[in-house]
Amino acid sequence: MNILITNDDGVYSPGILELAEVAAEFGDVRIVAPDVEQSSMGHAVTATRPLSYRKTKIGDFNAYRVNGTPADCVSLGSFHWEKVDAVLSGINLGPNLGNSMWHSGTLAGAKQAALLGIKGIALSTPTQKEEYNFSHIRPYAREVVSYLLGQEGPKLVNVNFPFKPKGITWTRQSVRQYDGLVKPSEDPMGRKHFWFTVVPLEPAEEGTDRYAIENNLVSLTPLRLDLTDESQLVKLSGMNIFKGK
């Protein structure tokens, strides 16, 4: 099995080496990742300039750095490798839960794989004070990767690990109302700048990815590329929107 590894934290992130070492137990691994951090880039692709694809050294793995986004990396990696059976994106240094799926570069790497007809799995975990100790999640990462690579479906899965997991569960996406928060500040030169963040207004519902993480469970959320609201489509399809003359 040929397994392509990418991320949005950059090719030199400790999380990508951790994931590559786990994935190497199940197939041949190649790393293709952004040369600099691309967090919160979402599913951006580079269409206005050429991209580079340069070999680099990451542990004992074949690795390449790309001056582009996670989605770019998956496309280039798939182009340069005759056959890719699965794409693993991560392990992201920070969770990708609920509404953050919309702007996650980590998940975008897995989504790009799914768009290309390849199984895509995104993996993320919270971090504490810049200390990246994966010892607690490695056994669970191994179990999750083994299970998902061995299954026919689903083709797109978002995985989140708590600090110290005690189990694994299937979940749905936590869609909560948020309060957009803009925090003004100043740089050392006195120039104004702004930080953007969000504050949840509702608690996590049972059965969701956030609820799982809050209860120290690894969250596996099956996703799809079709964003169509099927219930609304059924409701609206009988309406006569355009009236003839």
CYANA upper distance limits for C-alpha pairs under 8 A (distance plus 0.5 A):
  1 MET  CA     26 PHE  CA      7.65
  1 MET  CA     27 GLY  CA      5.17
  1 MET  CA     28 ASP  CA      6.60
  1 MET  CA     84 VAL  CA      8.28
  1 MET  CA     85 ASP  CA      6.55
  1 MET  CA     86 ALA  CA      8.50
  2 ASN  CA     27 GLY  CA      6.29
  2 ASN  CA     28 ASP  CA      5.42
  2 ASN  CA     29 VAL  CA      6.66
  2 ASN  CA     30 ARG  CA      8.33
  2 ASN  CA     83 LYS  CA      7.37
  2 ASN  CA     84 VAL  CA      5.65
  2 ASN  CA     85 ASP  CA      5.79
  2 ASN  CA     86 ALA  CA      7.29
  3 ILE  CA     23 ALA  CA      7.79
  3 ILE  CA     27 GLY  CA      6.90
  3 ILE  CA     28 ASP  CA      6.45
  3 ILE  CA     29 VAL  CA      5.43
  3 ILE  CA     30 ARG  CA      6.98
  3 ILE  CA     84 VAL  CA      6.65
  3 ILE  CA     85 ASP  CA      6.54
  3 ILE  CA     86 ALA  CA      5.56
  3 ILE  CA     87 VAL  CA      6.28
  3 ILE  CA     88 LEU  CA      7.67
  4 LEU  CA     29 VAL  CA      6.45
  4 LEU  CA     30 ARG  CA      5.60
  4 LEU  CA     31 ILE  CA      6.42
  4 LEU  CA     32 VAL  CA      7.57
  4 LEU  CA     74 VAL  CA      8.21
  4 LEU  CA     77 GLY  CA      7.66
  4 LEU  CA     78 SER  CA      8.43
  4 LEU  CA     84 VAL  CA      7.12
  4 LEU  CA     85 ASP  CA      8.50
  4 LEU  CA     86 ALA  CA      6.81
  4 LEU  CA     87 VAL  CA      5.24
  4 LEU  CA     88 LEU  CA      6.80
  5 ILE  CA     16 ILE  CA      7.82
  5 ILE  CA     19 LEU  CA      8.20
  5 ILE  CA     20 ALA  CA      7.17
  5 ILE  CA     29 VAL  CA      7.57
  5 ILE  CA     30 ARG  CA      6.61
  5 ILE  CA     31 ILE  CA      5.16
  5 ILE  CA     32 VAL  CA      6.63
  5 ILE  CA     33 ALA  CA      7.97
  5 ILE  CA     87 VAL  CA      6.32
  5 ILE  CA     88 LEU  CA      5.47
  5 ILE  CA     89 SER  CA      6.27
  5 ILE  CA     90 GLY  CA      8.05
  6 THR  CA     11 VAL  CA      8.22
  6 THR  CA     16 ILE  CA      7.60
  6 THR  CA     31 ILE  CA      6.52
  6 THR  CA     32 VAL  CA      5.85
  6 THR  CA     33 ALA  CA      5.24
  6 THR  CA     34 PRO  CA      8.38
  6 THR  CA     70 PRO  CA      7.15
  6 THR  CA     73 CYS  CA      7.42
  6 THR  CA     74 VAL  CA      7.55
  6 THR  CA     87 VAL  CA      7.94
  6 THR  CA     88 LEU  CA      6.93
  6 THR  CA     89 SER  CA      5.23
  6 THR  CA     90 GLY  CA      6.84
  6 THR  CA    106 THR  CA      8.49
  6 THR  CA    109 GLY  CA      7.26
  7 ASN  CA     11 VAL  CA      7.83
  7 ASN  CA     16 ILE  CA      7.25
  7 ASN  CA     33 ALA  CA      6.32
  7 ASN  CA     34 PRO  CA      7.82
  7 ASN  CA     70 PRO  CA      6.57
  7 ASN  CA     89 SER  CA      5.34
  7 ASN  CA     90 GLY  CA      5.16
  7 ASN  CA     91 ILE  CA      7.62
  7 ASN  CA     92 ASN  CA      7.29
  7 ASN  CA    105 GLY  CA      7.86
  7 ASN  CA    106 THR  CA      5.85
  7 ASN  CA    109 GLY  CA      7.34
  8 ASP  CA     33 ALA  CA      7.76
  8 ASP  CA     34 PRO  CA      7.14
  8 ASP  CA     37 GLU  CA      6.35
  8 ASP  CA     38 GLN  CA      5.28
  8 ASP  CA     39 SER  CA      5.73
  8 ASP  CA     69 THR  CA      7.81
  8 ASP  CA     70 PRO  CA      6.20
  8 ASP  CA     90 GLY  CA      7.84
  8 ASP  CA     92 ASN  CA      7.74
  8 ASP  CA    105 GLY  CA      5.82
  8 ASP  CA    106 THR  CA      5.76
  9 ASP  CA     13 SER  CA      6.45
  9 ASP  CA     34 PRO  CA      8.13
  9 ASP  CA     36 VAL  CA      7.67
  9 ASP  CA     37 GLU  CA      5.00
  9 ASP  CA     38 GLN  CA      6.49
  9 ASP  CA     39 SER  CA      6.54
  9 ASP  CA     92 ASN  CA      7.15
  9 ASP  CA     93 LEU  CA      7.78
 10 GLY  CA     33 ALA  CA      6.55
 10 GLY  CA     34 PRO  CA      5.40
 10 GLY  CA     35 ASP  CA      5.99
 10 GLY  CA     36 VAL  CA      5.32
 10 GLY  CA     37 GLU  CA      5.03
 10 GLY  CA     38 GLN  CA      7.34
 11 VAL  CA     16 ILE  CA      7.53
 11 VAL  CA     31 ILE  CA      8.42
 11 VAL  CA     32 VAL  CA      7.86
 11 VAL  CA     33 ALA  CA      5.37
 11 VAL  CA     34 PRO  CA      6.13
 11 VAL  CA     35 ASP  CA      6.16
 11 VAL  CA     36 VAL  CA      7.66
 11 VAL  CA     58 ILE  CA      8.46
 11 VAL  CA     64 TYR  CA      8.40
 11 VAL  CA     65 ARG  CA      6.75
 12 TYR  CA     16 ILE  CA      7.92
 12 TYR  CA     17 LEU  CA      8.46
 12 TYR  CA     35 ASP  CA      8.37
 12 TYR  CA     58 ILE  CA      7.70
 13 SER  CA     17 LEU  CA      7.66
 14 PRO  CA     18 GLU  CA      6.84
 14 PRO  CA    132 TYR  CA      7.91
 15 GLY  CA     19 LEU  CA      6.75
 15 GLY  CA     90 GLY  CA      6.75
 15 GLY  CA     91 ILE  CA      5.05
 15 GLY  CA     92 ASN  CA      6.66
 15 GLY  CA     93 LEU  CA      7.20
 15 GLY  CA    132 TYR  CA      8.45
 16 ILE  CA     20 ALA  CA      6.58
 16 ILE  CA     90 GLY  CA      6.19
 16 ILE  CA     91 ILE  CA      6.14
 16 ILE  CA     92 ASN  CA      8.29
 17 LEU  CA     21 GLU  CA      6.66
 17 LEU  CA     58 ILE  CA      7.47
 17 LEU  CA     59 GLY  CA      7.58
 18 GLU  CA     22 VAL  CA      6.94
 18 GLU  CA     91 ILE  CA      7.75
 18 GLU  CA    134 PHE  CA      8.04
 19 LEU  CA     23 ALA  CA      6.53
 19 LEU  CA     88 LEU  CA      8.43
 19 LEU  CA     90 GLY  CA      7.24
 19 LEU  CA     91 ILE  CA      6.44
 20 ALA  CA     24 ALA  CA      6.46
 20 ALA  CA     29 VAL  CA      7.16
 20 ALA  CA     31 ILE  CA      8.02
 20 ALA  CA     61 PHE  CA      8.41
 21 GLU  CA     25 GLU  CA      7.70
 22 VAL  CA     26 PHE  CA      8.36
 22 VAL  CA    138 ARG  CA      8.12
 22 VAL  CA    141 ALA  CA      7.80
 22 VAL  CA    142 ARG  CA      6.39
 22 VAL  CA    145 VAL  CA      8.47
 23 ALA  CA     27 GLY  CA      7.15
 23 ALA  CA     29 VAL  CA      7.39
 23 ALA  CA    142 ARG  CA      8.18
 23 ALA  CA    145 VAL  CA      7.67
 24 ALA  CA     28 ASP  CA      6.56
 24 ALA  CA     29 VAL  CA      6.32
 26 PHE  CA    146 SER  CA      7.69
 29 VAL  CA     61 PHE  CA      7.49
 29 VAL  CA     62 ASN  CA      7.88
 30 ARG  CA     61 PHE  CA      6.98
 30 ARG  CA     62 ASN  CA      5.72
 30 ARG  CA     63 ALA  CA      6.35
 31 ILE  CA     61 PHE  CA      7.62
 31 ILE  CA     62 ASN  CA      6.74
 31 ILE  CA     63 ALA  CA      4.89
 31 ILE  CA     64 TYR  CA      6.62
 32 VAL  CA     63 ALA  CA      6.28
 32 VAL  CA     64 TYR  CA      5.28
 32 VAL  CA     65 ARG  CA      6.34
 32 VAL  CA     66 VAL  CA      7.61
 32 VAL  CA     73 CYS  CA      6.19
 32 VAL  CA     74 VAL  CA      7.64
 32 VAL  CA     77 GLY  CA      6.46
 33 ALA  CA     64 TYR  CA      7.10
 33 ALA  CA     65 ARG  CA      5.77
 33 ALA  CA     66 VAL  CA      6.52
 33 ALA  CA     70 PRO  CA      6.99
 33 ALA  CA     73 CYS  CA      6.11
 34 PRO  CA     38 GLN  CA      7.50
 34 PRO  CA     65 ARG  CA      6.00
 34 PRO  CA     66 VAL  CA      5.30
 34 PRO  CA     67 ASN  CA      6.30
 34 PRO  CA     68 GLY  CA      6.24
 34 PRO  CA     69 THR  CA      6.54
 34 PRO  CA     70 PRO  CA      6.85
 34 PRO  CA     73 CYS  CA      7.24
 35 ASP  CA     65 ARG  CA      5.48
 35 ASP  CA     66 VAL  CA      5.90
 35 ASP  CA     67 ASN  CA      6.02
 35 ASP  CA     68 GLY  CA      8.02
 36 VAL  CA     67 ASN  CA      7.91
 38 GLN  CA     69 THR  CA      6.74
 38 GLN  CA     70 PRO  CA      7.81
 38 GLN  CA    105 GLY  CA      7.14
 39 SER  CA    104 SER  CA      7.33
 39 SER  CA    105 GLY  CA      6.09
 39 SER  CA    106 THR  CA      8.06
 40 SER  CA    103 HIS  CA      5.53
 40 SER  CA    104 SER  CA      5.41
 40 SER  CA    105 GLY  CA      5.83
 41 MET  CA     69 THR  CA      7.70
 41 MET  CA    103 HIS  CA      6.64
 41 MET  CA    104 SER  CA      7.00
 41 MET  CA    105 GLY  CA      5.58
 42 GLY  CA    102 TRP  CA      7.07
 42 GLY  CA    103 HIS  CA      4.53
 42 GLY  CA    104 SER  CA      5.34
 42 GLY  CA    105 GLY  CA      5.00
 42 GLY  CA    106 THR  CA      8.43
 42 GLY  CA    107 LEU  CA      8.26
 42 GLY  CA    108 ALA  CA      6.32
 43 HIS  CA     70 PRO  CA      8.25
 43 HIS  CA     71 ALA  CA      6.71
 43 HIS  CA    103 HIS  CA      7.84
 43 HIS  CA    104 SER  CA      8.21
 43 HIS  CA    105 GLY  CA      6.87
 43 HIS  CA    108 ALA  CA      5.38
 43 HIS  CA    109 GLY  CA      8.18
 43 HIS  CA    112 GLN  CA      8.28
 44 ALA  CA     69 THR  CA      7.06
 44 ALA  CA     71 ALA  CA      7.28
 45 VAL  CA     68 GLY  CA      8.17
 45 VAL  CA     69 THR  CA      6.83
 45 VAL  CA     71 ALA  CA      6.56
 45 VAL  CA     72 ASP  CA      6.23
 46 THR  CA     50 PRO  CA      8.41
 46 THR  CA     51 LEU  CA      8.37
 46 THR  CA     68 GLY  CA      7.08
 46 THR  CA     69 THR  CA      7.75
 46 THR  CA     72 ASP  CA      7.24
 51 LEU  CA     66 VAL  CA      7.27
 51 LEU  CA     67 ASN  CA      6.51
 51 LEU  CA     68 GLY  CA      7.15
 52 SER  CA     65 ARG  CA      8.35
 52 SER  CA     66 VAL  CA      6.03
 52 SER  CA     67 ASN  CA      6.47
 53 TYR  CA     64 TYR  CA      6.66
 53 TYR  CA     65 ARG  CA      6.38
 53 TYR  CA     66 VAL  CA      5.56
 53 TYR  CA     67 ASN  CA      8.15
 53 TYR  CA     76 LEU  CA      8.25
 54 ARG  CA     64 TYR  CA      5.66
 54 ARG  CA     65 ARG  CA      5.81
 54 ARG  CA     66 VAL  CA      7.15
 55 LYS  CA     62 ASN  CA      8.16
 55 LYS  CA     63 ALA  CA      6.31
 55 LYS  CA     64 TYR  CA      4.78
 55 LYS  CA     65 ARG  CA      6.91
 56 THR  CA     62 ASN  CA      8.17
 56 THR  CA     63 ALA  CA      5.93
 56 THR  CA     64 TYR  CA      5.84
 56 THR  CA     65 ARG  CA      7.06
 57 LYS  CA     61 PHE  CA      7.67
 57 LYS  CA     62 ASN  CA      7.72
 57 LYS  CA     63 ALA  CA      6.62
 57 LYS  CA     64 TYR  CA      8.48
 58 ILE  CA     62 ASN  CA      7.81
 58 ILE  CA     63 ALA  CA      6.62
 66 VAL  CA     72 ASP  CA      8.37
 66 VAL  CA     73 CYS  CA      6.84
 68 GLY  CA     72 ASP  CA      6.30
 68 GLY  CA     73 CYS  CA      7.39
 69 THR  CA     73 CYS  CA      6.82
 69 THR  CA    105 GLY  CA      8.12
 70 PRO  CA     74 VAL  CA      6.94
 70 PRO  CA    105 GLY  CA      6.60
 70 PRO  CA    106 THR  CA      7.47
 70 PRO  CA    108 ALA  CA      7.11
 70 PRO  CA    109 GLY  CA      5.52
 71 ALA  CA     75 SER  CA      6.85
 71 ALA  CA    105 GLY  CA      8.32
 71 ALA  CA    108 ALA  CA      6.49
 71 ALA  CA    109 GLY  CA      5.41
 71 ALA  CA    111 LYS  CA      8.46
 71 ALA  CA    112 GLN  CA      6.02
 72 ASP  CA     76 LEU  CA      6.61
 73 CYS  CA     77 GLY  CA      6.27
 73 CYS  CA    109 GLY  CA      8.19
 74 VAL  CA     78 SER  CA      6.46
 74 VAL  CA     87 VAL  CA      8.19
 74 VAL  CA    109 GLY  CA      6.75
 74 VAL  CA    112 GLN  CA      7.11
 74 VAL  CA    113 ALA  CA      7.05
 75 SER  CA     79 PHE  CA      6.68
 75 SER  CA    112 GLN  CA      7.89
 75 SER  CA    113 ALA  CA      8.35
 76 LEU  CA     80 HIS  CA      6.73
 77 GLY  CA     81 TRP  CA      6.68
 78 SER  CA     82 GLU  CA      7.68
 78 SER  CA     83 LYS  CA      7.61
 78 SER  CA     84 VAL  CA      6.69
 84 VAL  CA    118 ILE  CA      7.67
 85 ASP  CA    118 ILE  CA      6.68
 85 ASP  CA    119 LYS  CA      7.37
 86 ALA  CA    113 ALA  CA      8.12
 86 ALA  CA    118 ILE  CA      6.18
 86 ALA  CA    119 LYS  CA      5.30
 86 ALA  CA    120 GLY  CA      6.51
 86 ALA  CA    121 ILE  CA      8.37
 86 ALA  CA    149 LEU  CA      7.98
 87 VAL  CA    109 GLY  CA      8.25
 87 VAL  CA    110 ALA  CA      6.77
 87 VAL  CA    113 ALA  CA      6.70
 87 VAL  CA    118 ILE  CA      7.54
 87 VAL  CA    119 LYS  CA      6.71
 87 VAL  CA    120 GLY  CA      5.38
 87 VAL  CA    121 ILE  CA      6.79
 88 LEU  CA    109 GLY  CA      8.44
 88 LEU  CA    110 ALA  CA      7.14
 88 LEU  CA    120 GLY  CA      6.58
 88 LEU  CA    121 ILE  CA      5.42
 88 LEU  CA    122 ALA  CA      6.40
 88 LEU  CA    123 LEU  CA      7.91
 89 SER  CA    106 THR  CA      6.18
 89 SER  CA    107 LEU  CA      7.49
 89 SER  CA    109 GLY  CA      6.36
 89 SER  CA    110 ALA  CA      6.49
 89 SER  CA    120 GLY  CA      8.17
 89 SER  CA    121 ILE  CA      6.68
 89 SER  CA    122 ALA  CA      5.13
 89 SER  CA    123 LEU  CA      6.58
 90 GLY  CA    106 THR  CA      6.67
 90 GLY  CA    122 ALA  CA      6.60
 90 GLY  CA    123 LEU  CA      5.54
 90 GLY  CA    124 SER  CA      6.59
 91 ILE  CA    122 ALA  CA      8.14
 91 ILE  CA    123 LEU  CA      5.52
 91 ILE  CA    124 SER  CA      5.49
 91 ILE  CA    125 THR  CA      7.43
 92 ASN  CA    106 THR  CA      7.16
 92 ASN  CA    123 LEU  CA      6.78
 92 ASN  CA    124 SER  CA      4.80
 92 ASN  CA    125 THR  CA      6.64
 93 LEU  CA    124 SER  CA      6.89
 93 LEU  CA    125 THR  CA      6.35
 93 LEU  CA    126 PRO  CA      6.60
 93 LEU  CA    127 THR  CA      6.44
 93 LEU  CA    132 TYR  CA      8.50
 94 GLY  CA    124 SER  CA      6.60
 94 GLY  CA    125 THR  CA      5.62
 94 GLY  CA    126 PRO  CA      4.67
 94 GLY  CA    127 THR  CA      6.22
 95 PRO  CA    124 SER  CA      5.71
 95 PRO  CA    125 THR  CA      5.44
 95 PRO  CA    126 PRO  CA      5.54
 95 PRO  CA    160 ASN  CA      6.88
 95 PRO  CA    161 PHE  CA      8.40
 96 ASN  CA    100 SER  CA      6.14
 96 ASN  CA    101 MET  CA      6.44
 96 ASN  CA    104 SER  CA      7.12
 96 ASN  CA    106 THR  CA      8.49
 96 ASN  CA    107 LEU  CA      8.34
 96 ASN  CA    124 SER  CA      6.73
 96 ASN  CA    125 THR  CA      8.38
 96 ASN  CA    160 ASN  CA      7.40
 97 LEU  CA    101 MET  CA      6.66
 97 LEU  CA    160 ASN  CA      7.94
 97 LEU  CA    173 GLN  CA      7.69
 97 LEU  CA    174 SER  CA      7.60
 97 LEU  CA    209 ASP  CA      6.76
 97 LEU  CA    210 ARG  CA      6.71
 98 GLY  CA    173 GLN  CA      5.60
 98 GLY  CA    174 SER  CA      4.78
 98 GLY  CA    175 VAL  CA      6.00
 98 GLY  CA    176 ARG  CA      7.96
 98 GLY  CA    209 ASP  CA      7.31
 98 GLY  CA    210 ARG  CA      7.31
 99 ASN  CA    173 GLN  CA      8.34
 99 ASN  CA    174 SER  CA      7.50
 99 ASN  CA    175 VAL  CA      6.42
 99 ASN  CA    176 ARG  CA      7.83
100 SER  CA    104 SER  CA      6.49
101 MET  CA    107 LEU  CA      7.15
104 SER  CA    108 ALA  CA      6.73
105 GLY  CA    109 GLY  CA      6.95
106 THR  CA    110 ALA  CA      7.56
106 THR  CA    122 ALA  CA      6.61
106 THR  CA    123 LEU  CA      8.09
106 THR  CA    124 SER  CA      8.45
107 LEU  CA    111 LYS  CA      6.63
107 LEU  CA    121 ILE  CA      8.26
107 LEU  CA    122 ALA  CA      5.73
107 LEU  CA    158 ASN  CA      7.38
108 ALA  CA    112 GLN  CA      6.46
109 GLY  CA    113 ALA  CA      7.01
109 GLY  CA    120 GLY  CA      8.07
109 GLY  CA    122 ALA  CA      7.93
110 ALA  CA    114 ALA  CA      6.95
110 ALA  CA    119 LYS  CA      8.11
110 ALA  CA    120 GLY  CA      4.57
110 ALA  CA    121 ILE  CA      5.79
110 ALA  CA    122 ALA  CA      6.11
110 ALA  CA    156 LEU  CA      7.30
110 ALA  CA    157 VAL  CA      8.40
111 LYS  CA    115 LEU  CA      6.72
111 LYS  CA    120 GLY  CA      6.77
111 LYS  CA    156 LEU  CA      7.35
111 LYS  CA    225 LEU  CA      7.96
112 GLN  CA    116 LEU  CA      6.87
112 GLN  CA    120 GLY  CA      8.24
113 ALA  CA    117 GLY  CA      6.90
113 ALA  CA    118 ILE  CA      5.41
113 ALA  CA    119 LYS  CA      6.71
113 ALA  CA    120 GLY  CA      5.75
114 ALA  CA    118 ILE  CA      5.49
114 ALA  CA    119 LYS  CA      6.16
114 ALA  CA    120 GLY  CA      6.13
114 ALA  CA    155 LYS  CA      7.05
114 ALA  CA    156 LEU  CA      6.85
114 ALA  CA    225 LEU  CA      8.37
115 LEU  CA    225 LEU  CA      8.31
118 ILE  CA    155 LYS  CA      7.80
119 LYS  CA    154 PRO  CA      8.44
119 LYS  CA    155 LYS  CA      5.14
119 LYS  CA    156 LEU  CA      6.59
120 GLY  CA    155 LYS  CA      6.63
120 GLY  CA    156 LEU  CA      5.42
120 GLY  CA    157 VAL  CA      7.11
121 ILE  CA    155 LYS  CA      8.47
121 ILE  CA    156 LEU  CA      6.34
121 ILE  CA    157 VAL  CA      5.46
121 ILE  CA    158 ASN  CA      6.53
121 ILE  CA    159 VAL  CA      7.74
122 ALA  CA    157 VAL  CA      6.89
122 ALA  CA    158 ASN  CA      5.39
122 ALA  CA    159 VAL  CA      6.29
123 LEU  CA    158 ASN  CA      6.85
123 LEU  CA    159 VAL  CA      5.19
123 LEU  CA    160 ASN  CA      6.25
123 LEU  CA    161 PHE  CA      8.16
124 SER  CA    159 VAL  CA      6.83
124 SER  CA    160 ASN  CA      5.32
124 SER  CA    161 PHE  CA      6.75
125 THR  CA    160 ASN  CA      6.10
125 THR  CA    161 PHE  CA      5.32
125 THR  CA    162 PRO  CA      6.55
125 THR  CA    163 PHE  CA      7.60
126 PRO  CA    161 PHE  CA      7.94
126 PRO  CA    162 PRO  CA      7.06
126 PRO  CA    163 PHE  CA      7.07
127 THR  CA    131 GLU  CA      7.20
127 THR  CA    132 TYR  CA      7.04
127 THR  CA    163 PHE  CA      8.20
128 GLN  CA    132 TYR  CA      7.97
134 PHE  CA    138 ARG  CA      6.38
135 SER  CA    139 PRO  CA      8.34
136 HIS  CA    163 PHE  CA      7.56
136 HIS  CA    164 LYS  CA      6.11
136 HIS  CA    165 PRO  CA      7.73
137 ILE  CA    141 ALA  CA      6.45
137 ILE  CA    161 PHE  CA      7.31
137 ILE  CA    162 PRO  CA      8.35
137 ILE  CA    163 PHE  CA      7.72
137 ILE  CA    164 LYS  CA      7.15
137 ILE  CA    165 PRO  CA      7.16
138 ARG  CA    142 ARG  CA      6.57
139 PRO  CA    143 GLU  CA      6.78
140 TYR  CA    144 VAL  CA      6.49
140 TYR  CA    165 PRO  CA      8.07
140 TYR  CA    218 VAL  CA      8.37
141 ALA  CA    145 VAL  CA      6.48
142 ARG  CA    146 SER  CA      6.49
143 GLU  CA    147 TYR  CA      6.61
144 VAL  CA    148 LEU  CA      6.58
145 VAL  CA    149 LEU  CA      6.37
146 SER  CA    150 GLY  CA      6.66
147 TYR  CA    151 GLN  CA      6.95
148 LEU  CA    153 GLY  CA      8.31
154 PRO  CA    222 PRO  CA      6.79
154 PRO  CA    223 LEU  CA      8.33
155 LYS  CA    222 PRO  CA      8.44
156 LEU  CA    222 PRO  CA      6.48
156 LEU  CA    223 LEU  CA      5.92
156 LEU  CA    224 ARG  CA      7.05
157 VAL  CA    220 LEU  CA      7.01
157 VAL  CA    221 THR  CA      5.99
157 VAL  CA    222 PRO  CA      5.01
157 VAL  CA    223 LEU  CA      6.23
158 ASN  CA    219 SER  CA      8.35
158 ASN  CA    220 LEU  CA      6.33
158 ASN  CA    221 THR  CA      5.57
158 ASN  CA    222 PRO  CA      6.99
158 ASN  CA    223 LEU  CA      7.71
159 VAL  CA    218 VAL  CA      7.65
159 VAL  CA    219 SER  CA      6.02
159 VAL  CA    220 LEU  CA      5.17
159 VAL  CA    221 THR  CA      6.91
160 ASN  CA    209 ASP  CA      8.23
160 ASN  CA    213 ILE  CA      7.91
160 ASN  CA    218 VAL  CA      6.27
160 ASN  CA    219 SER  CA      5.64
160 ASN  CA    220 LEU  CA      7.33
161 PHE  CA    165 PRO  CA      7.22
161 PHE  CA    213 ILE  CA      7.48
161 PHE  CA    217 LEU  CA      7.64
161 PHE  CA    218 VAL  CA      5.22
161 PHE  CA    219 SER  CA      7.12
162 PRO  CA    213 ILE  CA      5.83
162 PRO  CA    214 GLU  CA      8.25
162 PRO  CA    216 ASN  CA      5.93
162 PRO  CA    217 LEU  CA      6.99
162 PRO  CA    218 VAL  CA      6.76
163 PHE  CA    216 ASN  CA      7.89
164 LYS  CA    216 ASN  CA      6.94
165 PRO  CA    216 ASN  CA      5.48
165 PRO  CA    217 LEU  CA      5.85
165 PRO  CA    218 VAL  CA      6.67
166 LYS  CA    216 ASN  CA      6.42
166 LYS  CA    217 LEU  CA      6.29
166 LYS  CA    218 VAL  CA      8.29
167 GLY  CA    216 ASN  CA      7.78
167 GLY  CA    217 LEU  CA      5.41
167 GLY  CA    218 VAL  CA      6.62
168 ILE  CA    217 LEU  CA      5.77
168 ILE  CA    218 VAL  CA      4.98
168 ILE  CA    219 SER  CA      6.79
168 ILE  CA    220 LEU  CA      8.04
169 THR  CA    212 ALA  CA      7.92
169 THR  CA    217 LEU  CA      7.07
169 THR  CA    218 VAL  CA      6.63
169 THR  CA    219 SER  CA      6.02
169 THR  CA    220 LEU  CA      6.68
170 TRP  CA    207 GLY  CA      8.46
170 TRP  CA    219 SER  CA      6.48
170 TRP  CA    220 LEU  CA      5.24
170 TRP  CA    221 THR  CA      6.40
170 TRP  CA    222 PRO  CA      8.37
171 THR  CA    207 GLY  CA      5.90
171 THR  CA    208 THR  CA      5.45
171 THR  CA    209 ASP  CA      5.84
171 THR  CA    212 ALA  CA      8.00
171 THR  CA    219 SER  CA      6.50
171 THR  CA    220 LEU  CA      6.26
171 THR  CA    221 THR  CA      5.53
171 THR  CA    222 PRO  CA      8.28
172 ARG  CA    207 GLY  CA      6.90
172 ARG  CA    208 THR  CA      5.24
172 ARG  CA    209 ASP  CA      6.52
172 ARG  CA    221 THR  CA      6.01
172 ARG  CA    222 PRO  CA      7.96
173 GLN  CA    208 THR  CA      6.02
173 GLN  CA    209 ASP  CA      6.19
173 GLN  CA    210 ARG  CA      8.43
173 GLN  CA    221 THR  CA      7.21
174 SER  CA    204 ALA  CA      7.15
174 SER  CA    205 GLU  CA      7.56
174 SER  CA    208 THR  CA      5.57
174 SER  CA    209 ASP  CA      6.42
174 SER  CA    210 ARG  CA      6.67
176 ARG  CA    200 PRO  CA      7.32
176 ARG  CA    201 LEU  CA      7.77
176 ARG  CA    202 GLU  CA      6.51
176 ARG  CA    203 PRO  CA      8.22
176 ARG  CA    204 ALA  CA      7.92
177 GLN  CA    200 PRO  CA      6.75
177 GLN  CA    201 LEU  CA      6.19
177 GLN  CA    202 GLU  CA      6.78
178 TYR  CA    198 VAL  CA      6.57
178 TYR  CA    199 VAL  CA      6.02
178 TYR  CA    200 PRO  CA      4.99
178 TYR  CA    201 LEU  CA      5.88
178 TYR  CA    202 GLU  CA      8.20
179 ASP  CA    198 VAL  CA      6.06
179 ASP  CA    199 VAL  CA      5.69
179 ASP  CA    200 PRO  CA      6.85
179 ASP  CA    201 LEU  CA      7.13
180 GLY  CA    196 PHE  CA      8.03
180 GLY  CA    197 THR  CA      6.82
180 GLY  CA    198 VAL  CA      5.13
180 GLY  CA    199 VAL  CA      7.16
181 LEU  CA    196 PHE  CA      6.38
181 LEU  CA    197 THR  CA      5.67
181 LEU  CA    198 VAL  CA      5.69
181 LEU  CA    199 VAL  CA      7.40
182 VAL  CA    194 PHE  CA      6.98
182 VAL  CA    195 TRP  CA      6.22
182 VAL  CA    196 PHE  CA      5.17
182 VAL  CA    197 THR  CA      6.92
183 LYS  CA    194 PHE  CA      6.04
183 LYS  CA    195 TRP  CA      5.49
183 LYS  CA    196 PHE  CA      6.83
183 LYS  CA    197 THR  CA      8.43
184 PRO  CA    192 LYS  CA      7.54
184 PRO  CA    193 HIS  CA      6.47
184 PRO  CA    194 PHE  CA      4.95
184 PRO  CA    195 TRP  CA      6.88
185 SER  CA    192 LYS  CA      6.31
185 SER  CA    193 HIS  CA      5.95
185 SER  CA    194 PHE  CA      6.38
185 SER  CA    195 TRP  CA      8.19
186 GLU  CA    190 GLY  CA      5.83
186 GLU  CA    191 ARG  CA      5.77
186 GLU  CA    192 LYS  CA      4.96
186 GLU  CA    193 HIS  CA      6.09
187 ASP  CA    191 ARG  CA      5.94
187 ASP  CA    192 LYS  CA      7.04
187 ASP  CA    193 HIS  CA      7.43
204 ALA  CA    208 THR  CA      7.45
204 ALA  CA    210 ARG  CA      6.36
204 ALA  CA    211 TYR  CA      5.83
205 GLU  CA    210 ARG  CA      8.30
205 GLU  CA    211 TYR  CA      6.62
206 GLU  CA    211 TYR  CA      6.13
206 GLU  CA    212 ALA  CA      8.24
207 GLY  CA    211 TYR  CA      7.00
207 GLY  CA    212 ALA  CA      7.51
208 THR  CA    212 ALA  CA      6.83
209 ASP  CA    213 ILE  CA      6.90
209 ASP  CA    219 SER  CA      5.89
209 ASP  CA    220 LEU  CA      7.94
209 ASP  CA    221 THR  CA      7.55
210 ARG  CA    214 GLU  CA      6.65
211 TYR  CA    215 ASN  CA      6.80
212 ALA  CA    216 ASN  CA      6.80
212 ALA  CA    217 LEU  CA      5.43
212 ALA  CA    218 VAL  CA      7.12
212 ALA  CA    219 SER  CA      6.34
213 ILE  CA    217 LEU  CA      5.83
213 ILE  CA    218 VAL  CA      6.96
213 ILE  CA    219 SER  CA      7.18
228 THR  CA    233 LEU  CA      8.22
229 ASP  CA    233 LEU  CA      6.68
230 GLU  CA    234 VAL  CA      6.76
231 SER  CA    235 LYS  CA      6.79
232 GLN  CA    236 LEU  CA      6.43
233 LEU  CA    237 SER  CA      6.17
234 VAL  CA    238 GLY  CA      8.04
